[in-house]
Amino acid sequence: MPVPSANTRVALANRPERGPITPKTFRKESVPLKTPGDGEVVVKVELLSIDPAMRMWLVDTRSYLPPVQIGETMRANGLGRVVATRSDRFKVGDLVHGTLGWQEYWVGPARVLEAREVPVGGNEIDHLGFLGVSGMTAYFGIFDIGRLKDGETVVISGAAGSVGLIVTQIAVAHPHCKVVAIAGSQDKCEKLRELGAHVVLNYNQQGFAGRLRAVGNVDVYFDNVGGELLDVILAQINPYARIVMCGAISQYNTNKPYGVRLTPQLITMKATMQGFIAFDYEKRYPEARAYLSDLAAKGKLKYDYHVVGGGLDGCVPAMQEMFDGKNYGKTVVAFDEKEAKPKL
Ligand SMILES: NC(=O)c1ccc[n+]([C@@H]2O[C@H](COP(=O)([O-])OP(=O)(O)OC[C@H]3O[C@@H](n4cnc5c(N)ncnc54)[C@H](OP(=O)(O)O)[C@@H]3O)[C@@H](O)[C@H]2O)c1
């Protein structure tokens, strides 16, 4: 495939205030495509992962990664194919995963990319789903941070999202656990029930807090959303409960962050609340991939994708749709929707 001399990318134009991103946050532009040097490759981007963390990467604050700078290509994980190579590591046509960014072509050192094969019985998109960061987050979050034991009561918020769907099904597959899945619509709750969740709760439905209290005490809370719900759960944790601080999406766009009040419950219940970042477990990713692939092969892990087409024009709408709760499963932008072929 001929490599063009120009690249189209989406760069950060204005650092957004708190609140949802708008099209003005970014600018789409054409820039010269860098010629690859020794050890470098050119990758044509095919699929981009859209993640809640992207909103945090736009904020100039201390975090696990530096913020995206004004004028820089928007950071994003993605999958693509090598179209030109000056490295022994990859040949033209190889499928690779890396921080490819919101652009049509990525040029850089081959050593920062990971080779990927289309998974047996699956599709390449799975490397952005249950075999990607979402799967790693779910696995290490529930087992290493949540220390899930047989017969425990597990509550998962954001249960119909990319990470939540996986956590829910890991917990359902775990012996004798009672699995409580929380999501934002009846439709999502129905699907979670079909996946085996024992209790499904729509947090947008009247009487939600009462229904959650009726579930009884909680051993593990896998928190994807933060905010007021965390207080509701803190009020009903069991002794030695573990709260897995995975994410706080309810707070990423808000002008008034919620101040959690019931943390003293952690003292009286001798409980732990621990944050984590999945990237820290990179050396153990093969262990998580083996576990999740086995679960999928046994039919105990069903996964879904919210694929937004349009390539670079789909990135901002996809991010908005995810924050609006339109996705079930992993949100992905495809440059060619037909190529995405999600495994449903
Ligand atoms: N610690 C880590 O290493 C790590 C890694 C990856 C992701 N995360 C975190 O994990 C969480 C889930 O990420 P994901 O990629 O799986 O995203 P996701 O759940 O697929 O997508 C976001 C979902 O969050 C829900 N949501 C949006 N606004 C909300 C609000 N105000 N209150 C409650 N729910 C809201 C929506 O579902 P509903 O319809 O149910 O509202 C939406 O579909 C995020 O907080 C993310 O930052 C952490």
The ligand as a Gaussian input file, in Angstrom:
#p B3LYP/6-31G(d) Opt

LIG

0 1
 N       -8.384000       1.964000      36.911000
 C       -8.143000       1.624000      35.653000
 O       -7.054000       1.146000      35.288000
 C       -9.226000       1.816000      34.625000
 C       -9.096000       1.315000      33.322000
 C      -10.168000       1.464000      32.426000
 C      -11.321000       2.127000      32.843000
 N      -11.393000       2.640000      34.105000
 C      -12.595000       3.320000      34.593000
 O      -13.618000       2.359000      34.596000
 C      -14.878000       2.992000      34.380000
 C      -15.599000       2.292000      33.231000
 O      -14.832000       2.479000      32.044000
 P      -15.324000       1.820000      30.683000
 O      -14.225000       1.969000      29.704000
 O      -15.850000       0.474000      30.977000
 O      -16.499000       2.800000      30.247000
 P      -18.009000       2.366000      29.987000
 O      -18.547000       1.871000      31.278000
 O      -18.066000       1.489000      28.806000
 O      -18.751000       3.692000      29.541000
 C      -19.185000       4.628000      30.386000
 C      -20.549000       4.261000      31.035000
 O      -20.608000       4.966000      32.267000
 C      -21.954000       5.221000      32.589000
 N      -22.084000       6.625000      33.035000
 C      -21.854000       7.745000      32.323000
 N      -22.107000       8.830000      33.081000
 C      -22.497000       8.367000      34.281000
 C      -22.905000       8.987000      35.496000
 N      -22.940000      10.324000      35.614000
 N      -23.253000       8.191000      36.533000
 C      -23.225000       6.848000      36.427000
 N      -22.850000       6.204000      35.305000
 C      -22.486000       6.961000      34.251000
 C      -22.791000       4.984000      31.332000
 O      -23.557000       3.795000      31.549000
 P      -25.029000       3.858000      32.233000
 O      -26.017000       3.813000      31.125000
 O      -25.046000       2.663000      33.091000
 O      -25.112000       5.153000      32.991000
 C      -21.760000       4.743000      30.251000
 O      -22.192000       3.806000      29.302000
 C      -14.578000       4.457000      34.118000
 O      -14.780000       5.191000      35.302000
 C      -13.105000       4.453000      33.732000
 O      -12.481000       5.679000      34.017000
 C      -10.376000       2.483000      34.996000

